[in-house]
Amino acid sequence: MKISNNSIKSKKNVIIKFFSDRKRFKREQYFYSKFKNKNLNIPKILNINDNTISFKEYKFKKIKSQKLFFKALINFLIITNKVKNYELFAKENLKSYNKLHKDIKKRFKKLCKLKTEKKYSLKMKVIKLYIKKILTEKHKNVKLTKINYLISQSDIGFHNCAILNKNVFFYDFEYSGLDHPIKLICDTYYQPEKKIDKKYILRFIDKLEKSFRFKLPKNFLIFEKLFKIKMMLIILNIFVASNISNVSKLKNKKKIEKLKSQRLNKAYKYIKVPFIYESKN
């Protein structure tokens, strides 16, 4: 789903990933350096150069089962978090309510400055009103509960895992690092490629809490709302000029317009996605 700053090429059973962002390269390289000998279901690295990482190419199959995905994810998290002295934090890791709110407000301002084409204007207006409503909610002294950070893939989802010989493999760790469990949970639930069934995310949270001995704070919903609209803004990145120029290098105008329409519809549908602990009326 994401508009990536990287490009990938396949050549003679080798996947070559080119990085234009040094920090992403560093995170991916660091993750593999920590786990290459840990019997973990991740692609094998063949070579590392200044801005490229070469992986063995696999005949992966798409994962469809949410039950299988969550079973594999909790096991993956348990194994990876046995490693001590992990030094890198995830990209945009959760540090505080104020910083999260400020970052999302900045993204929203960028979107609001854009001129929206007439064919997109109605849905975009509804989306902006929804985001603004959450951003303007009044909360006093919101504290981020201190919980041990977990090593997270960060860009968690069905788009970054696949099946090989009945085993689930995870890949793409350019955003990975230490992160707060609140963000890990929200990253998982609001992933853009799959609408997650609430029964699976609730079971996942229960297992996560038991495995890592913590309890979600009472103000979880305040953070969850912000992560929901943040994902909506990430989905709408294609409307931001700098991202359009990145995509236009690879796609023609017709395809870009199709992408815009798809992303707008996806972000619009997020409005009706229930919060994790929201009960049915």
N, C-alpha and C positions, 0 to 999 in steps of 0.2 A: 504493500500500500504506500509506504513512505517514498518520498522523493529523495533518493540517496545521493550523497556527494561522491559515492564510489561507483566504479564500473566493474563488471565481472565478465571474464572471457573463459570459454571452455576450449581446451586444446589437448588432444591425445590423452584422454582420461585424467586430465588435470584441470582444476578450477583455479584461475588466477584472479585474485581480488585486488584491484587498484584503489588506493586510498588518496584522496585529495586533502583530507583532514588528518593532521598529525596526531591529534589527541585520540581520535577513533582508532587509528592504527595502533597506538600505544596500548589502548585498553584491550584490543583484540589479541595483540601479541602477548601481553601480560597474562591474560586469562589462560591462553594455551600453554604458556611457560609454566604455570602453576599446576595444570591438570593433564599434561600430555602423558604422564606415566601413572595415572590414577584409575585406569580401567573404566573410564567414563565414556558414555556414548556421544562422542563428538568427532567431527571429521579429522582425519590425520593430516598434519602439516608436513609438506614436502620441502618447502623452501621459504625463506624470508629475506627480502631485499629492502632497500631504503623505503619504498612506499608500496610494496606489494607483498602479499602472502599467497603462496601456492598450496592448494589442498588436493588430496586425492579425490577424484570424482566418484560418486556413488550412484547407484540406480535406486534412488529414493522413491517412495510412494507417498502420496498425500495422506495425512492423518485426518480421519473424519470423526472418530469417536471422542466425545468430550470426556467420557469416563476414562478412556485410555490415556488421553492427554493429561488429565489431572493426576492420575496415578503415577505417570512417568515424571511429571513436574515435581511432585512432592518428594519422590525418591531422588531426583536430580539435585534438589535443594539440600536435602539431608546429606548427600555425599559431598557436594561442593563446599558446604559450610563446616565440614570437618577440618578443612585446611586452616591453619593458623597464620597469623601475621599477613593477611591480605592487605595490601597498602592502598590500592586505588579505589576511589569512590565512583559510583555510577554517574553517568552524564545527567545533569539536572537532578541529582539526588535530593531527597526531601530534607531540608535543614530547619525550616521554621515556617509557620503559617504566613508571616509577613513577607518572607522572601518568595514563597510560592504565589501568593496573591499578587505581589508586585510583578513577577515574571509573566503571569497570565494577563494581567492588565496591559502590559507592554505589547504582548502578542495581539490582544484585542484592539488596541489603538492602531496598530499597523493595518488590521483588517478594516477598521472603520474609516481609515483615510482613503481607501480604494474606491474608485468609481465602479459601481456594479452595473453590468449590462442589464437591460430591461428584462430579458428572459429569465434572469436569475434573481431579480430584485425582491420578489414577493417572499420566497423561501429564505433568502438571505436576511430580510428584515425580521422575520420570525425568529431566526437563529440568533441574531444580534440582540433582540429583546430578551430572549431566554438567558443568554450569557450575561447581559447587563444586570438582569434581575439577581443572579447569583453573586456577581461581583459587588453589588451594592448592598448585600445583606449586612446588617450590623452585628458584629460580634466583639465582645470586650475581652481583651487579654487572653487570646487563644494560645494555649501552650501546647507544644509538641511533646507528648509523653516520651520519656526516655526508655527506649527499648533497644536491645542489642541489634545493631545493623546486620543485615544478612547479605551474603554475596548473591546478587541478582543479575539475571541476563538483561534486565531492564526493558528491552524491546521484546517482551514476552508475547508469544502467540503462535497460532497455527501456521503462520507464515514463516516462522523461524524454527520449525521442527518437522520431522518426517519419519517414515517407517522404513527400516531395512531389516530383513529377516526377522520380522515380528518384534523388533526392538525399536523404541523411539529414540531418535538422535536429535540433539539440539545443536544449532549452529547460529552464527552471527552474534558476536560478542563485543561489537564496537561501542556499545553503550553500557556495557556491563561494569559491575563494581559493587561496592558496599552501599546499601540503601536501607531506608526505614521500611519495616513490614507494611505500613499503611500504603506506601507507594507501590510496593510489590503487588499487593492485593488489587489495588486500583488498576495498575498496568495490566494485570491478568484479566480482570473483569471487563474493562473497557477497550480491550484489544480490537483493532478495527476490522480484522478479517473474519471474525466469527462472533455471532451473538451468543453469549454465554448463558446457559441455563442456570437459574439462581440456585437450584438444588446442588449443582456441582461446585459453585463458588462457596456456598455455605459449608459444604463438607470439607472443601479445601482449607478454608479459614480455620475450621475446627482442628484439622490435622496439623496445620501450621502452628497454631497456638500450643497444641500439646507437644509437638516435636521440638519447639524452640522455647517453650515455657514462658509465654507472655499472654496478656489479654489486651484486646483492642480497647482503646480508651473510649470514654463516653462521647467525646467530641469527634469521633471518627467521621460522622456524616458531614461535618463542616469541611474536612479535608477531601472527602469523597466527591462532594459537589464541585470543588475546584478542579480535581483531576478529571472529572467528566467533561467539563467545559474546555479544559486544556486539550483533551483528545479531540474534541470537536474542532478546535482551532488548528490543531496539527493536521487534521484531515483537510481543512480548508487552505492549507499552505499553498496549494497550487494557484490560488488567486493572488498571492503576493508576488509582486513583480520579479524579485530576485529568483524565486523558485520557478516562475514561468520561463525565465531565460534559461535555467538549467535544463528544464524538460524540453524546451523548444529545440535544443541542440540535437535531441534524440527523436523527437516526434514532429509530424507535420501539424498544421493548424487544426485540421479536422479532428485529429486524434486528441489534441489538447482540449478542444471544446467538449469532446465526449468525456474526457477525464474530469473536466470541471463539473459537468452535469452529474456524473457518477458521485463525485466527492461531495457536492452540494446535497444531493439526495441522502447520502450516507450520514452526513452531519445533521441533517434535518430529522432523520429517523432516531438519532440519539436522544432527542428531546423526550421521546416516549419510553426510553430505556429506564426501567425502574431502578431506584437506588437499592443497594444490596439488602438492606434491612427494611425496605419499604413494604408495608403490608398491602394486600389487595383490598380495594374499597368494596 
